[in-house]
């Protein structure tokens, strides 16, 4: 974080569009704290169960797809998972969809909300928990 050097998928995306200074660093400083997730190596064997778990977690209406569309989706997920070298542990465990994401955890340690994007709901959600 102190050098601005970019790695992983962020590096791939930003370098593809020529948005890195000297081909490896952000052209600006990040003015806020950043949490780093634990990366898991995804070299484990790909199983039908893992594919189905991924689909169930990420495609809520999967069961309503036609058989042909389900087969296409399964094929795409298998290809995605075969090419994926690493995954972010917290990102996947909390089924996060992107950045920014706010995870609201109550005082008992239970996940109460998973808010994706700048929804404007964070303050309301926190206030509800404070009122409990």
N, CA, C and O atoms as CSV, one atom per row, in Angstrom:
chain,resi,resn,atom,element,x,y,z
A,1,UNK,N,N,0.819,-1.200,0.000
A,1,UNK,CA,C,0.000,0.000,0.000
A,1,UNK,C,C,0.860,1.260,0.000
A,1,UNK,O,O,0.466,2.277,-0.571
A,2,UNK,N,N,2.011,1.205,0.624
A,2,UNK,CA,C,2.840,2.407,0.685
A,2,UNK,C,C,3.496,2.718,-0.657
A,2,UNK,O,O,3.813,3.877,-0.927
A,3,UNK,N,N,3.705,1.719,-1.498
A,3,UNK,CA,C,4.348,1.951,-2.796
A,3,UNK,C,C,3.340,2.159,-3.914
A,3,UNK,O,O,3.695,2.682,-4.970
A,4,UNK,N,N,2.087,1.761,-3.705
A,4,UNK,CA,C,1.073,1.885,-4.752
A,4,UNK,C,C,1.137,0.776,-5.787
A,4,UNK,O,O,0.401,0.798,-6.773
A,5,UNK,N,N,2.028,-0.208,-5.562
A,5,UNK,CA,C,2.152,-1.303,-6.524
A,5,UNK,C,C,0.889,-2.161,-6.516
A,5,UNK,O,O,0.350,-2.483,-5.457
A,6,UNK,N,N,0.431,-2.523,-7.697
A,6,UNK,CA,C,-0.816,-3.260,-7.873
A,6,UNK,C,C,-0.485,-4.695,-8.280
A,6,UNK,O,O,0.440,-4.935,-9.055
A,7,UNK,N,N,-1.265,-5.654,-7.739
A,7,UNK,CA,C,-1.050,-7.068,-8.046
A,7,UNK,C,C,-2.383,-7.738,-8.387
A,7,UNK,O,O,-3.449,-7.139,-8.238
A,8,UNK,N,N,-2.305,-8.980,-8.842
A,8,UNK,CA,C,-3.487,-9.810,-9.049
A,8,UNK,C,C,-4.414,-9.299,-10.131
A,8,UNK,O,O,-3.978,-8.736,-11.134
A,9,UNK,N,N,-5.712,-9.508,-9.907
A,9,UNK,CA,C,-6.725,-9.135,-10.895
A,9,UNK,C,C,-6.810,-7.625,-11.090
A,9,UNK,O,O,-7.116,-7.151,-12.184
A,10,UNK,N,N,-6.540,-6.876,-10.028
A,10,UNK,CA,C,-6.533,-5.416,-10.162
A,10,UNK,C,C,-5.432,-4.993,-11.127
A,10,UNK,O,O,-5.644,-4.130,-11.979
A,11,UNK,N,N,-4.253,-5.604,-10.991
A,11,UNK,CA,C,-3.157,-5.327,-11.917
A,11,UNK,C,C,-3.567,-5.667,-13.346
A,11,UNK,O,O,-3.364,-4.866,-14.259
A,12,UNK,N,N,-4.139,-6.843,-13.542
A,12,UNK,CA,C,-4.557,-7.261,-14.888
A,12,UNK,C,C,-5.527,-6.268,-15.510
A,12,UNK,O,O,-5.377,-5.883,-16.669
A,13,UNK,N,N,-6.524,-5.859,-14.731
A,13,UNK,CA,C,-7.536,-4.947,-15.266
A,13,UNK,C,C,-6.964,-3.565,-15.568
A,13,UNK,O,O,-7.189,-3.026,-16.652
A,14,UNK,N,N,-6.223,-2.985,-14.613
A,14,UNK,CA,C,-5.710,-1.631,-14.815
A,14,UNK,C,C,-4.613,-1.575,-15.877
A,14,UNK,O,O,-4.527,-0.601,-16.626
A,15,UNK,N,N,-3.780,-2.600,-15.950
A,15,UNK,CA,C,-2.725,-2.582,-16.971
A,15,UNK,C,C,-3.306,-2.766,-18.367
A,15,UNK,O,O,-2.759,-2.251,-19.342
A,16,UNK,N,N,-4.393,-3.483,-18.464
A,16,UNK,CA,C,-5.052,-3.689,-19.760
A,16,UNK,C,C,-5.482,-2.349,-20.362
A,16,UNK,O,O,-5.472,-2.174,-21.581
A,17,UNK,N,N,-5.855,-1.417,-19.505
A,17,UNK,CA,C,-6.316,-0.106,-19.972
A,17,UNK,C,C,-5.258,0.984,-19.813
A,17,UNK,O,O,-5.564,2.168,-19.952
A,18,UNK,N,N,-4.023,0.593,-19.524
A,18,UNK,CA,C,-2.936,1.563,-19.425
A,18,UNK,C,C,-3.083,2.550,-18.295
A,18,UNK,O,O,-2.668,3.701,-18.426
A,19,UNK,N,N,-3.663,2.131,-17.190
A,19,UNK,CA,C,-3.936,3.049,-16.089
A,19,UNK,C,C,-2.927,2.956,-14.950
A,19,UNK,O,O,-3.192,3.439,-13.848
A,20,UNK,N,N,-1.754,2.331,-15.208
A,20,UNK,CA,C,-0.747,2.201,-14.168
A,20,UNK,C,C,0.475,3.053,-14.475
A,20,UNK,O,O,0.892,3.157,-15.628
A,21,UNK,N,N,1.048,3.662,-13.444
A,21,UNK,CA,C,2.270,4.443,-13.575
A,21,UNK,C,C,3.452,3.473,-13.651
A,21,UNK,O,O,3.561,2.559,-12.834
A,22,UNK,N,N,4.312,3.670,-14.607
A,22,UNK,CA,C,5.471,2.800,-14.819
A,22,UNK,C,C,5.067,1.339,-15.005
A,22,UNK,O,O,5.871,0.436,-14.773
A,23,UNK,N,N,3.820,1.108,-15.424
A,23,UNK,CA,C,3.351,-0.244,-15.707
A,23,UNK,C,C,3.068,-1.118,-14.509
A,23,UNK,O,O,2.755,-2.299,-14.666
A,24,UNK,N,N,3.174,-0.547,-13.279
A,24,UNK,CA,C,2.961,-1.400,-12.119
A,24,UNK,C,C,2.303,-0.728,-10.914
A,24,UNK,O,O,1.881,-1.418,-9.986
A,25,UNK,N,N,2.209,0.592,-10.909
A,25,UNK,CA,C,1.720,1.292,-9.714
A,25,UNK,C,C,0.550,2.212,-10.031
A,25,UNK,O,O,0.379,2.668,-11.161
A,26,UNK,N,N,-0.252,2.471,-8.999
A,26,UNK,CA,C,-1.336,3.444,-9.135
A,26,UNK,C,C,-0.746,4.835,-9.316
A,26,UNK,O,O,0.281,5.148,-8.713
A,27,UNK,N,N,-1.370,5.672,-10.129
A,27,UNK,CA,C,-0.859,7.028,-10.320
A,27,UNK,C,C,-1.319,7.992,-9.214
A,27,UNK,O,O,-1.167,9.205,-9.359
A,28,UNK,N,N,-1.870,7.476,-8.132
A,28,UNK,CA,C,-2.370,8.295,-7.028
A,28,UNK,C,C,-2.212,7.519,-5.724
A,28,UNK,O,O,-1.979,6.310,-5.736
A,29,UNK,N,N,-2.339,8.218,-4.611
A,29,UNK,CA,C,-2.288,7.598,-3.280
A,29,UNK,C,C,-3.707,7.279,-2.830
A,29,UNK,O,O,-4.647,7.998,-3.169
A,30,UNK,N,N,-3.860,6.214,-2.074
A,30,UNK,CA,C,-5.163,5.859,-1.508
A,30,UNK,C,C,-5.243,6.499,-0.121
A,30,UNK,O,O,-4.460,6.150,0.763
A,31,UNK,N,N,-6.194,7.444,0.082
A,31,UNK,CA,C,-6.221,8.236,1.320
A,31,UNK,C,C,-7.011,7.611,2.465
A,31,UNK,O,O,-7.476,8.338,3.343
A,32,UNK,N,N,-7.178,6.303,2.488
A,32,UNK,CA,C,-7.934,5.661,3.552
A,32,UNK,C,C,-7.346,4.286,3.843
A,32,UNK,O,O,-6.646,3.724,3.000
A,33,UNK,N,N,-7.620,3.735,5.029
A,33,UNK,CA,C,-7.100,2.408,5.366
A,33,UNK,C,C,-7.723,1.341,4.461
A,33,UNK,O,O,-8.887,1.442,4.072
A,34,UNK,N,N,-6.947,0.339,4.142
A,34,UNK,CA,C,-7.416,-0.743,3.285
A,34,UNK,C,C,-7.134,-2.074,3.974
A,34,UNK,O,O,-6.002,-2.351,4.369
A,35,UNK,N,N,-8.171,-2.889,4.113
A,35,UNK,CA,C,-8.004,-4.231,4.673
A,35,UNK,C,C,-7.596,-5.183,3.566
A,35,UNK,O,O,-8.129,-5.129,2.457
A,36,UNK,N,N,-6.657,-6.048,3.869
A,36,UNK,CA,C,-6.200,-7.039,2.894
A,36,UNK,C,C,-6.783,-8.392,3.256
A,36,UNK,O,O,-6.696,-8.831,4.402
A,37,UNK,N,N,-7.374,-9.045,2.277
A,37,UNK,CA,C,-7.980,-10.347,2.487
A,37,UNK,C,C,-6.922,-11.440,2.373
A,37,UNK,O,O,-5.876,-11.239,1.756
A,38,UNK,N,N,-7.194,-12.571,2.957
A,38,UNK,CA,C,-6.332,-13.736,2.840
A,38,UNK,C,C,-6.624,-14.419,1.510
A,38,UNK,O,O,-7.773,-14.756,1.222
A,39,UNK,N,N,-5.594,-14.623,0.704
A,39,UNK,CA,C,-5.775,-15.306,-0.572
A,39,UNK,C,C,-5.649,-16.805,-0.378
A,39,UNK,O,O,-4.746,-17.289,0.306
A,40,UNK,N,N,-6.583,-17.538,-0.999
A,40,UNK,CA,C,-6.528,-18.997,-0.974
A,40,UNK,C,C,-6.101,-19.469,-2.352
A,40,UNK,O,O,-6.577,-18.952,-3.362
A,41,UNK,N,N,-5.212,-20.442,-2.401
A,41,UNK,CA,C,-4.806,-21.043,-3.664
A,41,UNK,C,C,-5.930,-21.966,-4.122
A,41,UNK,O,O,-6.360,-22.842,-3.371
A,42,UNK,N,N,-6.402,-21.777,-5.336
A,42,UNK,CA,C,-7.532,-22.545,-5.858
A,42,UNK,C,C,-7.088,-23.728,-6.706
A,42,UNK,O,O,-7.771,-24.089,-7.665
A,43,UNK,N,N,-5.961,-24.332,-6.370
A,43,UNK,CA,C,-5.465,-25.440,-7.172
A,43,UNK,C,C,-6.140,-26.770,-6.822
A,43,UNK,O,O,-5.815,-27.800,-7.412
A,44,UNK,N,N,-7.062,-26.756,-5.880
A,44,UNK,CA,C,-7.749,-27.988,-5.478
A,44,UNK,C,C,-8.601,-28.528,-6.628
A,44,UNK,O,O,-8.942,-27.806,-7.566
A,45,UNK,N,N,-8.928,-29.794,-6.530
A,45,UNK,CA,C,-9.699,-30.463,-7.578
A,45,UNK,C,C,-11.087,-29.840,-7.736
A,45,UNK,O,O,-11.769,-29.550,-6.753
A,46,UNK,N,N,-11.479,-29.646,-8.967
A,46,UNK,CA,C,-12.792,-29.095,-9.285
A,46,UNK,C,C,-13.813,-30.226,-9.242
A,46,UNK,O,O,-13.679,-31.216,-9.961
A,47,UNK,N,N,-14.827,-30.080,-8.406
A,47,UNK,CA,C,-15.857,-31.105,-8.286
A,47,UNK,C,C,-17.214,-30.536,-8.679
A,47,UNK,O,O,-17.413,-29.321,-8.682
A,48,UNK,N,N,-18.144,-31.425,-9.009
A,48,UNK,CA,C,-19.511,-30.992,-9.339
A,48,UNK,C,C,-20.140,-30.257,-8.155
A,48,UNK,O,O,-20.891,-29.297,-8.333
A,49,UNK,N,N,-19.826,-30.717,-6.955
A,49,UNK,CA,C,-20.358,-30.089,-5.749
A,49,UNK,C,C,-19.892,-28.639,-5.623
A,49,UNK,O,O,-20.686,-27.760,-5.286
A,50,UNK,N,N,-18.603,-28.385,-5.893
A,50,UNK,CA,C,-18.078,-27.018,-5.826
A,50,UNK,C,C,-18.734,-26.136,-6.875
A,50,UNK,O,O,-19.043,-24.974,-6.612
A,51,UNK,N,N,-18.948,-26.688,-8.067
A,51,UNK,CA,C,-19.590,-25.933,-9.142
A,51,UNK,C,C,-21.015,-25.579,-8.733
A,51,UNK,O,O,-21.436,-24.433,-8.894
A,52,UNK,N,N,-21.757,-26.540,-8.211
A,52,UNK,CA,C,-23.139,-26.299,-7.804
A,52,UNK,C,C,-23.214,-25.308,-6.641
A,52,UNK,O,O,-24.093,-24.447,-6.611
A,53,UNK,N,N,-22.292,-25.430,-5.686
A,53,UNK,CA,C,-22.270,-24.488,-4.555
A,53,UNK,C,C,-22.036,-23.062,-5.049
A,53,UNK,O,O,-22.677,-22.123,-4.577
A,54,UNK,N,N,-21.114,-22.905,-6.002
A,54,UNK,CA,C,-20.821,-21.588,-6.564
A,54,UNK,C,C,-22.060,-21.018,-7.256
A,54,UNK,O,O,-22.407,-19.853,-7.067
A,55,UNK,N,N,-22.714,-21.846,-8.052
A,55,UNK,CA,C,-23.913,-21.392,-8.777
A,55,UNK,C,C,-25.019,-21.016,-7.803
A,55,UNK,O,O,-25.635,-19.960,-7.943
A,56,UNK,N,N,-25.275,-21.864,-6.824
A,56,UNK,CA,C,-26.344,-21.587,-5.852
A,56,UNK,C,C,-26.091,-20.276,-5.099
A,56,UNK,O,O,-27.029,-19.539,-4.798
A,57,UNK,N,N,-24.832,-19.993,-4.801
A,57,UNK,CA,C,-24.492,-18.775,-4.056
A,57,UNK,C,C,-24.566,-17.521,-4.915
A,57,UNK,O,O,-24.776,-16.428,-4.388
A,58,UNK,N,N,-24.399,-17.658,-6.221
A,58,UNK,CA,C,-24.279,-16.477,-7.078
A,58,UNK,C,C,-25.390,-16.284,-8.100
A,58,UNK,O,O,-25.483,-15.216,-8.706
A,59,UNK,N,N,-26.230,-17.282,-8.305
A,59,UNK,CA,C,-27.322,-17.173,-9.280
A,59,UNK,C,C,-28.618,-17.587,-8.592
A,59,UNK,O,O,-29.012,-18.751,-8.654
A,60,UNK,N,N,-29.286,-16.629,-7.933
A,60,UNK,CA,C,-30.460,-16.955,-7.126
A,60,UNK,C,C,-31.582,-17.674,-7.881
A,60,UNK,O,O,-32.252,-18.526,-7.297
A,61,UNK,N,N,-31.803,-17.362,-9.143
A,61,UNK,CA,C,-32.906,-17.966,-9.886
A,61,UNK,C,C,-32.458,-19.104,-10.800
A,61,UNK,O,O,-33.133,-19.418,-11.780
A,62,UNK,N,N,-31.331,-19.715,-10.484
A,62,UNK,CA,C,-30.750,-20.777,-11.306
A,62,UNK,C,C,-31.750,-21.909,-11.581
A,62,UNK,O,O,-31.811,-22.412,-12.702
A,63,UNK,N,N,-32.515,-22.304,-10.595
A,63,UNK,CA,C,-33.467,-23.420,-10.754
A,63,UNK,C,C,-34.565,-23.115,-11.775
A,63,UNK,O,O,-35.181,-24.034,-12.315
A,64,UNK,N,N,-34.811,-21.844,-12.038
A,64,UNK,CA,C,-35.861,-21.490,-13.007
A,64,UNK,C,C,-35.345,-21.495,-14.446
A,64,UNK,O,O,-36.128,-21.335,-15.382
A,65,UNK,N,N,-34.033,-21.677,-14.632
A,65,UNK,CA,C,-33.455,-21.715,-15.975
A,65,UNK,C,C,-33.891,-22.986,-16.688
A,65,UNK,O,O,-34.175,-23.996,-16.046
A,66,UNK,N,N,-33.942,-22.937,-17.994
A,66,UNK,CA,C,-34.208,-24.148,-18.771
A,66,UNK,C,C,-33.009,-25.090,-18.626
A,66,UNK,O,O,-31.917,-24.657,-18.259
A,67,UNK,N,N,-33.213,-26.356,-18.909
A,67,UNK,CA,C,-32.123,-27.336,-18.788
A,67,UNK,C,C,-30.931,-26.936,-19.661
A,67,UNK,O,O,-29.779,-27.044,-19.241
A,68,UNK,N,N,-31.217,-26.480,-20.858
A,68,UNK,CA,C,-30.136,-26.071,-21.769
A,68,UNK,C,C,-29.346,-24.899,-21.180
A,68,UNK,O,O,-28.115,-24.899,-21.204
A,69,UNK,N,N,-30.064,-23.901,-20.651
A,69,UNK,CA,C,-29.387,-22.736,-20.063
A,69,UNK,C,C,-28.597,-23.115,-18.818
A,69,UNK,O,O,-27.527,-22.557,-18.571
A,70,UNK,N,N,-29.111,-24.060,-18.029
A,70,UNK,CA,C,-28.368,-24.524,-16.850
A,70,UNK,C,C,-27.070,-25.201,-17.271
A,70,UNK,O,O,-26.032,-25.002,-16.641
A,71,UNK,N,N,-27.123,-25.999,-18.331
A,71,UNK,CA,C,-25.918,-26.672,-18.820
A,71,UNK,C,C,-24.884,-25.663,-19.314
A,71,UNK,O,O,-23.689,-25.826,-19.070
A,72,UNK,N,N,-25.346,-24.622,-20.009
A,72,UNK,CA,C,-24.435,-23.572,-20.480
A,72,UNK,C,C,-23.792,-22.876,-19.288
A,72,UNK,O,O,-22.583,-22.642,-19.282
A,73,UNK,N,N,-24.592,-22.546,-18.281
A,73,UNK,CA,C,-24.075,-21.877,-17.095
A,73,UNK,C,C,-23.060,-22.759,-16.365
A,73,UNK,O,O,-22.009,-22.271,-15.950
A,74,UNK,N,N,-23.354,-24.024,-16.206
A,74,UNK,CA,C,-22.427,-24.949,-15.552
A,74,UNK,C,C,-21.102,-24.984,-16.306
A,74,UNK,O,O,-20.037,-24.964,-15.690
A,75,UNK,N,N,-21.161,-25.037,-17.626
A,75,UNK,CA,C,-19.944,-25.031,-18.437
A,75,UNK,C,C,-19.125,-23.770,-18.234
A,75,UNK,O,O,-17.900,-23.830,-18.125
A,76,UNK,N,N,-19.794,-22.633,-18.183
A,76,UNK,CA,C,-19.095,-21.359,-17.982
A,76,UNK,C,C,-18.463,-21.286,-16.592
A,76,UNK,O,O,-17.339,-20.807,-16.440
A,77,UNK,N,N,-19.183,-21.758,-15.590
A,77,UNK,CA,C,-18.654,-21.745,-14.226
A,77,UNK,C,C,-17.446,-22.673,-14.125
A,77,UNK,O,O,-16.451,-22.318,-13.491
A,78,UNK,N,N,-17.514,-23.837,-14.729
A,78,UNK,CA,C,-16.372,-24.763,-14.714
A,78,UNK,C,C,-15.145,-24.118,-15.352
A,78,UNK,O,O,-14.038,-24.225,-14.824
A,79,UNK,N,N,-15.339,-23.457,-16.476
A,79,UNK,CA,C,-14.224,-22.797,-17.153
A,79,UNK,C,C,-13.647,-21.685,-16.277
A,79,UNK,O,O,-12.431,-21.542,-16.157
A,80,UNK,N,N,-14.533,-20.904,-15.670
A,80,UNK,CA,C,-14.101,-19.829,-14.774
A,80,UNK,C,C,-13.289,-20.402,-13.610
A,80,UNK,O,O,-12.217,-19.893,-13.282
A,81,UNK,N,N,-13.804,-21.456,-12.995
A,81,UNK,CA,C,-13.142,-22.027,-11.826
A,81,UNK,C,C,-11.828,-22.721,-12.189
A,81,UNK,O,O,-10.901,-22.730,-11.379
A,82,UNK,N,N,-11.729,-23.292,-13.367
A,82,UNK,CA,C,-10.479,-23.923,-13.803
A,82,UNK,C,C,-9.376,-22.888,-13.979
A,82,UNK,O,O,-8.213,-23.168,-13.690
A,83,UNK,N,N,-9.729,-21.695,-14.450
A,83,UNK,CA,C,-8.748,-20.651,-14.721
A,83,UNK,C,C,-8.443,-19.768,-13.517
A,83,UNK,O,O,-7.506,-18.971,-13.556
A,84,UNK,N,N,-9.216,-19.900,-12.463
A,84,UNK,CA,C,-9.052,-19.061,-11.283
A,84,UNK,C,C,-7.928,-19.626,-10.416
A,84,UNK,O,O,-8.019,-20.750,-9.923
A,85,UNK,N,N,-6.874,-18.842,-10.235
A,85,UNK,CA,C,-5.721,-19.303,-9.466
A,85,UNK,C,C,-5.885,-19.041,-7.971
A,85,UNK,O,O,-5.490,-19.862,-7.143
A,86,UNK,N,N,-6.468,-17.897,-7.632
A,86,UNK,CA,C,-6.612,-17.514,-6.233
A,86,UNK,C,C,-8.010,-16.971,-5.986
A,86,UNK,O,O,-8.678,-16.492,-6.902
A,87,UNK,N,N,-8.433,-17.051,-4.751
A,87,UNK,CA,C,-9.680,-16.404,-4.360
A,87,UNK,C,C,-9.465,-15.736,-3.011
A,87,UNK,O,O,-8.613,-16.152,-2.226
A,88,UNK,N,N,-10.233,-14.714,-2.757
A,88,UNK,CA,C,-10.152,-13.989,-1.498
A,88,UNK,C,C,-11.095,-14.653,-0.496
A,88,UNK,O,O,-12.301,-14.732,-0.728
A,89,UNK,N,N,-10.548,-15.123,0.599
A,89,UNK,CA,C,-11.304,-15.916,1.565
A,89,UNK,C,C,-12.551,-15.192,2.090
A,89,UNK,O,O,-13.656,-15.726,1.993
A,90,UNK,N,N,-12.387,-13.997,2.638
A,90,UNK,CA,C,-13.516,-13.263,3.207
A,90,UNK,C,C,-14.534,-12.906,2.131
A,90,UNK,O,O,-15.742,-12.996,2.353
A,91,UNK,N,N,-14.041,-12.505,0.972
A,91,UNK,CA,C,-14.901,-12.131,-0.146
A,91,UNK,C,C,-15.856,-13.270,-0.481
A,91,UNK,O,O,-17.050,-13.048,-0.679
A,92,UNK,N,N,-15.328,-14.483,-0.544
A,92,UNK,CA,C,-16.168,-15.626,-0.892
A,92,UNK,C,C,-17.021,-16.104,0.272
A,92,UNK,O,O,-18.178,-16.477,0.074
A,93,UNK,N,N,-16.474,-16.101,1.481
A,93,UNK,CA,C,-17.240,-16.583,2.630
A,93,UNK,C,C,-18.474,-15.725,2.900
A,93,UNK,O,O,-19.495,-16.233,3.366
A,94,UNK,N,N,-18.383,-14.433,2.612
A,94,UNK,CA,C,-19.516,-13.539,2.832
A,94,UNK,C,C,-20.279,-13.247,1.539
A,94,UNK,O,O,-21.139,-12.367,1.515
A,95,UNK,N,N,-19.974,-13.975,0.473
A,95,UNK,CA,C,-20.639,-13.833,-0.823
A,95,UNK,C,C,-20.688,-12.368,-1.258
A,95,UNK,O,O,-21.732,-11.851,-1.656
A,96,UNK,N,N,-19.546,-11.727,-1.172
A,96,UNK,CA,C,-19.462,-10.328,-1.578
A,96,UNK,C,C,-19.451,-10.266,-3.110
A,96,UNK,O,O,-18.905,-11.153,-3.766
A,97,UNK,N,N,-20.054,-9.220,-3.674
A,97,UNK,CA,C,-20.167,-9.102,-5.122
A,97,UNK,C,C,-19.206,-8.099,-5.731
A,97,UNK,O,O,-19.054,-8.063,-6.952
A,98,UNK,N,N,-18.572,-7.305,-4.937
A,98,UNK,CA,C,-17.660,-6.310,-5.487
A,98,UNK,C,C,-17.298,-5.273,-4.452
A,98,UNK,O,O,-17.558,-5.430,-3.259
A,99,UNK,N,N,-16.695,-4.214,-4.938
A,99,UNK,CA,C,-16.233,-3.145,-4.080
A,99,UNK,C,C,-16.954,-1.862,-4.460
A,99,UNK,O,O,-17.067,-1.564,-5.649
A,100,UNK,N,N,-17.433,-1.109,-3.520
A,100,UNK,CA,C,-17.355,-1.313,-2.080
A,100,UNK,C,C,-18.462,-2.240,-1.570
A,100,UNK,O,O,-19.557,-2.285,-2.129
A,101,UNK,N,N,-18.163,-2.959,-0.523
A,101,UNK,CA,C,-19.135,-3.770,0.185
A,101,UNK,C,C,-19.012,-3.449,1.666
A,101,UNK,O,O,-17.908,-3.336,2.199
A,102,UNK,N,N,-20.152,-3.303,2.321
A,102,UNK,CA,C,-20.169,-3.083,3.770
A,102,UNK,C,C,-20.795,-4.303,4.417
A,102,UNK,O,O,-21.917,-4.688,4.087
A,103,UNK,N,N,-20.063,-4.907,5.338
A,103,UNK,CA,C,-20.586,-6.024,6.111
A,103,UNK,C,C,-20.961,-5.494,7.483
A,103,UNK,O,O,-20.114,-4.942,8.184
A,104,UNK,N,N,-22.210,-5.653,7.873
A,104,UNK,CA,C,-22.682,-5.163,9.162
A,104,UNK,C,C,-22.851,-6.377,10.065
A,104,UNK,O,O,-23.655,-7.269,9.798
A,105,UNK,N,N,-22.070,-6.385,11.141
A,105,UNK,CA,C,-22.065,-7.501,12.073
A,105,UNK,C,C,-22.554,-6.983,13.414
A,105,UNK,O,O,-22.055,-5.974,13.913
A,106,UNK,N,N,-23.529,-7.671,14.003
A,106,UNK,CA,C,-24.095,-7.195,15.267
A,106,UNK,C,C,-23.184,-7.535,16.447
A,106,UNK,O,O,-22.155,-8.190,16.284
A,107,UNK,N,N,-23.580,-7.079,17.636
A,107,UNK,CA,C,-22.725,-7.248,18.813
A,107,UNK,C,C,-22.578,-8.705,19.242
A,107,UNK,O,O,-21.712,-9.022,20.057
A,108,UNK,N,N,-23.412,-9.594,18.705
A,108,UNK,CA,C,-23.280,-11.028,18.989
A,108,UNK,C,C,-22.387,-11.728,17.969
A,108,UNK,O,O,-22.131,-12.927,18.074
A,109,UNK,N,N,-21.914,-10.960,16.972
A,109,UNK,CA,C,-21.037,-11.532,15.958
A,109,UNK,C,C,-21.761,-12.117,14.758
A,109,UNK,O,O,-21.156,-12.817,13.947
A,110,UNK,N,N,-23.057,-11.834,14.638
A,110,UNK,CA,C,-23.841,-12.350,13.513
A,110,UNK,C,C,-23.861,-11.353,12.357
A,110,UNK,O,O,-24.027,-10.150,12.559
A,111,UNK,N,N,-23.692,-11.869,11.162
A,111,UNK,CA,C,-23.791,-11.019,9.974
A,111,UNK,C,C,-25.246,-10.611,9.809
A,111,UNK,O,O,-26.126,-11.466,9.704
A,112,UNK,N,N,-25.500,-9.313,9.785
A,112,UNK,CA,C,-26.870,-8.816,9.671
A,112,UNK,C,C,-27.173,-8.263,8.284
A,112,UNK,O,O,-28.298,-8.375,7.798
A,113,UNK,N,N,-26.160,-7.662,7.647
A,113,UNK,CA,C,-26.357,-7.103,6.310
A,113,UNK,C,C,-25.091,-7.243,5.496
A,113,UNK,O,O,-23.982,-7.150,6.023
A,114,UNK,N,N,-25.266,-7.465,4.220
A,114,UNK,CA,C,-24.181,-7.467,3.239
A,114,UNK,C,C,-24.622,-6.455,2.187
A,114,UNK,O,O,-25.428,-6.773,1.313
A,115,UNK,N,N,-24.096,-5.245,2.272
A,115,UNK,CA,C,-24.537,-4.149,1.410
A,115,UNK,C,C,-23.512,-3.907,0.320
A,115,UNK,O,O,-22.365,-3.560,0.601
A,116,UNK,N,N,-23.926,-4.090,-0.919
A,116,UNK,CA,C,-23.026,-3.885,-2.054
A,116,UNK,C,C,-23.234,-2.505,-2.643
A,116,UNK,O,O,-24.363,-2.093,-2.907
A,117,UNK,N,N,-22.127,-1.789,-2.849
A,117,UNK,CA,C,-22.199,-0.472,-3.475
A,117,UNK,C,C,-22.541,0.617,-2.482
A,117,UNK,O,O,-22.703,0.375,-1.286
A,118,UNK,N,N,-22.644,1.807,-3.005
A,118,UNK,CA,C,-22.996,2.973,-2.191
A,118,UNK,C,C,-24.512,3.093,-2.189
A,118,UNK,O,O,-25.079,3.878,-2.948
A,119,UNK,N,N,-25.167,2.313,-1.335
A,119,UNK,CA,C,-26.627,2.229,-1.352
A,119,UNK,C,C,-27.313,3.278,-0.503
A,119,UNK,O,O,-28.502,3.542,-0.680
A,120,UNK,N,N,-26.568,3.886,0.425
A,120,UNK,CA,C,-27.196,4.840,1.326
A,120,UNK,C,C,-27.925,4.163,2.473
A,120,UNK,O,O,-28.578,4.837,3.271
A,121,UNK,N,N,-27.826,2.832,2.571
A,121,UNK,CA,C,-28.531,2.085,3.619
A,121,UNK,C,C,-27.680,1.843,4.862
A,121,UNK,O,O,-28.206,1.427,5.894
A,122,UNK,N,N,-26.393,2.094,4.781
A,122,UNK,CA,C,-25.504,1.743,5.878
A,122,UNK,C,C,-25.884,2.461,7.174
A,122,UNK,O,O,-25.998,1.826,8.222
A,123,UNK,N,N,-26.077,3.759,7.111
A,123,UNK,CA,C,-26.407,4.517,8.322
A,123,UNK,C,C,-27.712,4.008,8.943
A,123,UNK,O,O,-27.797,3.839,10.160
A,124,UNK,N,N,-28.723,3.767,8.112
A,124,UNK,CA,C,-30.013,3.264,8.589
A,124,UNK,C,C,-29.840,1.901,9.256
A,124,UNK,O,O,-30.396,1.657,10.327
A,125,UNK,N,N,-29.070,1.016,8.624
A,125,UNK,CA,C,-28.848,-0.329,9.155
A,125,UNK,C,C,-28.136,-0.284,10.491
A,125,UNK,O,O,-28.518,-0.991,11.424
A,126,UNK,N,N,-27.104,0.543,10.594
A,126,UNK,CA,C,-26.364,0.670,11.857
A,126,UNK,C,C,-27.267,1.255,12.935
A,126,UNK,O,O,-27.234,0.795,14.077
A,127,UNK,N,N,-28.061,2.244,12.605
A,127,UNK,CA,C,-28.965,2.853,13.583
A,127,UNK,C,C,-29.970,1.838,14.101
A,127,UNK,O,O,-30.284,1.839,15.291
A,128,UNK,N,N,-30.478,0.976,13.237
A,128,UNK,CA,C,-31.406,-0.071,13.661
A,128,UNK,C,C,-30.747,-0.998,14.691
A,128,UNK,O,O,-31.366,-1.379,15.685
A,129,UNK,N,N,-29.508,-1.345,14.441
A,129,UNK,CA,C,-28.794,-2.224,15.378
A,129,UNK,C,C,-28.528,-1.510,16.705
A,129,UNK,O,O,-28.617,-2.128,17.766
A,130,UNK,N,N,-28.206,-0.229,16.657
A,130,UNK,CA,C,-27.990,0.515,17.886
A,130,UNK,C,C,-29.264,0.634,18.724
A,130,UNK,O,O,-29.207,0.730,19.950
A,131,UNK,N,N,-30.402,0.626,18.050
A,131,UNK,CA,C,-31.685,0.731,18.747
A,131,UNK,C,C,-32.146,-0.583,19.374
A,131,UNK,O,O,-33.077,-0.595,20.180
A,132,UNK,N,N,-31.501,-1.682,19.010
A,132,UNK,CA,C,-31.905,-2.998,19.563
A,132,UNK,C,C,-31.477,-3.146,21.010
A,132,UNK,O,O,-31.732,-4.181,21.626
